[in-house]
Amino acid sequence: MGSNQQKQKDEKVAALAKSGTLNPKSELVKDEAFATQSFFDPRDLLQVKYEMLRRVDHDGWSASQAAETFGLSRPSFYEAKHGFEKDGLGGLLPKMRGPKAPHKLSGEILDFVASFDGDATDTVTIATEIKRRFGIKVHPRSIGRAMVARKKKKLRGERE
């Protein structure tokens, strides 16, 4: 393989990893098309899932057979099937894990924290006041991060 081809391969792996679609178990993909045709890439999890679903839908394979051949579990097959039926190709993309938004530092609490902004009040004192006023325990570091993020957002708004 030439250095240009290797560079393209490395760039693709980096792009797949960045998008969350790099197949961590690409060596388990046993489908013949992935072994014999350069179009198919076992490292591309989106392509692996789509082809697995296609084998069941169009070629009449069982879910178990397809899942094993493509190196995935049966629950992964059904999750992919549901996602594809619901959202098309986008349903095969990995979902963002973890909290989607701050669950303790709501807008009301952030406004309360902002009221201390001009003061030299430390985050431990602010955390104590949040606990007293709202009945919610928030770690002082979380408050500090929220204050920094709010200042950055404010500065970006002034520049625009």
ZIBELHU-V575902 format. One record per residue. N is the residue number from 1. RES is the residue in one small letter. PSI is psi in degrees with one decimal (NA if undefined). OMEGA is omega as a letter, one per 20 degrees, with the letter a starting at -180 (* if undefined). BURIAL is + if it has 24 or more other ideal C-beta (glycine too) atoms within 12 Angstrom, else -. Layout:
BEGIN
N_RES_PSI_OMEGA_BURIAL ; N_RES_PSI_OMEGA_BURIAL
END
This chain:
BEGIN
1_m_131.0_r_- ; 2_g_163.3_a_- ; 3_s_-30.8_r_- ; 4_n_-42.1_r_- ; 5_q_-39.4_r_- ; 6_q_-40.3_r_- ; 7_k_-43.8_r_- ; 8_q_-40.1_r_- ; 9_k_-45.0_r_- ; 10_d_-40.5_r_- ; 11_e_-38.3_r_- ; 12_k_-42.8_r_- ; 13_v_-43.2_r_- ; 14_a_-42.1_r_- ; 15_a_-42.0_r_- ; 16_l_-42.5_r_+ ; 17_a_-42.4_a_- ; 18_k_-38.2_a_- ; 19_s_-7.8_a_- ; 20_g_13.8_a_- ; 21_t_16.9_r_+ ; 22_l_123.4_a_- ; 23_n_112.2_a_+ ; 24_p_-13.4_a_- ; 25_k_41.9_a_- ; 26_s_-27.6_a_+ ; 27_e_-14.6_r_- ; 28_l_-9.6_r_- ; 29_v_117.4_a_+ ; 30_k_8.0_a_- ; 31_d_136.1_a_+ ; 32_e_-38.5_a_- ; 33_a_-36.9_a_- ; 34_f_-22.3_r_+ ; 35_a_-26.3_a_- ; 36_t_-17.2_a_- ; 37_q_128.2_a_- ; 38_s_-20.2_r_- ; 39_f_-36.5_a_- ; 40_f_131.0_a_+ ; 41_d_111.4_a_+ ; 42_p_-13.7_r_+ ; 43_r_-16.9_a_+ ; 44_d_98.2_a_+ ; 45_l_-34.7_r_+ ; 46_l_-44.7_r_+ ; 47_q_-40.1_r_+ ; 48_v_-46.8_a_+ ; 49_k_-43.6_a_+ ; 50_y_-45.8_a_+ ; 51_e_-35.7_r_+ ; 52_m_-45.7_r_+ ; 53_l_-38.7_r_+ ; 54_r_-40.4_r_+ ; 55_r_-39.2_r_+ ; 56_v_-48.5_a_+ ; 57_d_-43.0_a_- ; 58_h_-30.4_a_- ; 59_d_-2.8_r_- ; 60_g_18.4_r_- ; 61_w_157.3_r_- ; 62_s_158.9_r_- ; 63_a_-40.7_r_+ ; 64_s_-45.7_r_- ; 65_q_-45.2_a_- ; 66_a_-46.2_a_+ ; 67_a_-45.6_a_+ ; 68_e_-43.5_a_- ; 69_t_-32.2_a_+ ; 70_f_8.2_r_+ ; 71_g_25.2_a_+ ; 72_l_167.2_r_+ ; 73_s_162.6_r_- ; 74_r_-42.6_r_- ; 75_p_-36.5_r_- ; 76_s_-37.4_r_+ ; 77_f_-50.4_a_+ ; 78_y_-33.4_r_- ; 79_e_-43.4_r_+ ; 80_a_-42.0_a_+ ; 81_k_-47.2_r_+ ; 82_h_-46.3_a_- ; 83_g_-41.1_a_- ; 84_f_-42.0_r_+ ; 85_e_-34.8_a_- ; 86_k_-45.3_a_- ; 87_d_9.4_a_- ; 88_g_-150.2_a_- ; 89_l_-34.9_r_- ; 90_g_-26.1_r_- ; 91_g_-13.0_r_- ; 92_l_-12.2_r_+ ; 93_l_149.5_r_- ; 94_p_145.0_r_- ; 95_k_147.3_r_- ; 96_m_130.2_a_- ; 97_r_162.0_r_- ; 98_g_-176.8_a_- ; 99_p_142.0_a_- ; 100_k_-18.7_a_- ; 101_a_161.7_r_- ; 102_p_129.7_a_- ; 103_h_-18.3_r_- ; 104_k_-40.0_a_+ ; 105_l_72.6_r_+ ; 106_s_172.9_r_- ; 107_g_-41.3_a_- ; 108_e_-43.5_a_- ; 109_i_-38.3_r_+ ; 110_l_-37.4_r_+ ; 111_d_-40.4_r_- ; 112_f_-43.9_r_+ ; 113_v_-40.3_a_+ ; 114_a_-26.7_r_- ; 115_s_-18.3_r_- ; 116_f_-4.3_a_+ ; 117_d_-45.1_a_- ; 118_g_-23.1_a_- ; 119_d_165.7_r_- ; 120_a_30.7_a_- ; 121_t_133.0_r_- ; 122_d_161.7_a_- ; 123_t_-27.1_r_+ ; 124_v_-42.8_r_- ; 125_t_-41.9_r_- ; 126_i_-42.5_r_+ ; 127_a_-39.5_r_+ ; 128_t_-43.0_r_- ; 129_e_-37.7_r_+ ; 130_i_-43.1_r_+ ; 131_k_-43.0_a_- ; 132_r_-45.5_a_- ; 133_r_-40.2_a_- ; 134_f_-12.3_a_- ; 135_g_21.2_a_- ; 136_i_132.0_r_- ; 137_k_119.5_r_- ; 138_v_134.8_a_+ ; 139_h_138.5_r_- ; 140_p_-34.4_r_- ; 141_r_-35.8_r_- ; 142_s_-39.2_r_+ ; 143_i_-44.2_r_+ ; 144_g_-43.8_r_- ; 145_r_-40.6_a_- ; 146_a_-39.3_r_+ ; 147_m_-42.2_r_+ ; 148_v_-44.1_r_- ; 149_a_-40.9_r_- ; 150_r_-41.1_r_+ ; 151_k_-42.0_r_- ; 152_k_-43.3_a_- ; 153_k_-41.8_r_- ; 154_k_-44.7_r_- ; 155_l_-40.5_r_- ; 156_r_-40.5_r_- ; 157_g_-34.7_a_- ; 158_e_-32.6_a_- ; 159_r_-27.3_a_- ; 160_e_NA_*_-
END
